[in-house]
Amino acid sequence: MFIKQRHLSFVLVLGIAVLGLVGCDSAEQDEDTSAPVHVSVMTLENEELLVTEDLVGRVAAVRSAEIRAQISGIVQNRLFEQGTDIKSGTVLFQINPAPFKADVDIAAAALQRAEAVLFRARQEAERLSSLIQTKAVSIQMYDDAISLRDQAAADVAQTKAVLARRQLDLQFASVDAPISGRIDQALVSEGALVSPTDTTPMARIQQVDQVYVDVRLPASMLEAMRQQASSGVPELAVEILSSDGKPLDMQGHILFSGIEVDAGTGDVLLRVLVDNPQHRLLPGLFVKARIPQAYYPSTLSVPQQAVTRKAGQANVWVLDAQGLAQQVAVKVDELVARRYRVVSGLSASQQVVIEGIERLSPGTQVIAQTWQPAVPPQQLSADVR
């Protein structure tokens, strides 16, 4: 009986101790709930925002020419340094001109003979013209003389054309540059036999003072760009980046977009013209083009970490006039440099909570400090992610 009383007393003491501990925890929780929460906030300001997208493009020369022989012959000399800049009209190759000079001489002699025959035929026709008046010769003889004169004139015209063609062949023995630009390696050497039917050119010239950057972009993005252009926003420059995304301090402007959508990818071609005075961009090189997609002269944006989502609805925490935290629904759009563009739900000068939102509930008293980003924002223009 005595043991049962001691056991009962022990249970009562233990229960009182547990209740005391529970009361202490409740008091501490109430104290924690009522204590202000430390948060970091930022004050919204209207800012200029450029939305861009980085797309892979390939460099192409503005003008390109393949050097080909227009006559058949043996290459005697290469008259240029490979990989240098040349001017239009510069002689690049010399084909052996001796056979063509001989052809010119033959054609010149034939012309001289035809002119002599024409001179004699004209004299004969003039002489018979005076005799026909006195009927000293027959009309048949006079008609034959006129016919011979006309045939001789035709022979002169034909031999002149042959001579011009032979002179042109002789001119083609000197292979000239059709355009100015940078010439690549020679694809034929001295002693090679070349002809107009060769499949391989003798060399290639490319103009690279300006280059094209051809990129492919989704047709939906092109439509957004057209709508932006129709709204009166001036054309924005396209920034050129290296293949690994490093800026090259080079800009271009959009020339045109393709009129056909690729059935497999849904993309269209976009061509960008870029000044390339130092020849840093070479044909065939892969680069990235930062294409302006949208431009907002004045808009609001919030860091990505400040936006929470519940059932698909975007929300942010703001401080009201009494400094209490309140959750508001917002509509956001493009994500630029880890910041959402705010379409609706917020206004300038509002304070948005960036850090500490996990400890907030509606009406929570907070102690606010200015939010400092880990990496200072440089300019709100970056890729659309």
Secondary structure as UniProt FT lines:
FT   HELIX           2..34
FT   STRAND          37..43
FT   STRAND          47..67
FT   STRAND          73..78
FT   TURN            82..83
FT   STRAND          85..86
FT   TURN            88..89
FT   STRAND          91..95
FT   HELIX           98..133
FT   TURN            134..135
FT   HELIX           139..172
FT   STRAND          174..176
FT   STRAND          181..183
FT   TURN            190..191
FT   STRAND          193..194
FT   TURN            196..197
FT   STRAND          203..218
FT   HELIX           219..230
FT   TURN            231..232
FT   STRAND          238..241
FT   TURN            243..244
FT   STRAND          247..257
FT   TURN            263..265
FT   STRAND          267..275
FT   TURN            277..278
FT   TURN            283..284
FT   STRAND          286..303
FT   HELIX           304..306
FT   STRAND          308..310
FT   TURN            311..312
FT   STRAND          313..319
FT   TURN            321..322
FT   STRAND          324..336
FT   TURN            337..338
FT   STRAND          339..344
FT   TURN            348..349
FT   STRAND          351..355
FT   HELIX           357..359
FT   TURN            362..363
FT   STRAND          365..370
FT   STRAND          381..384
//
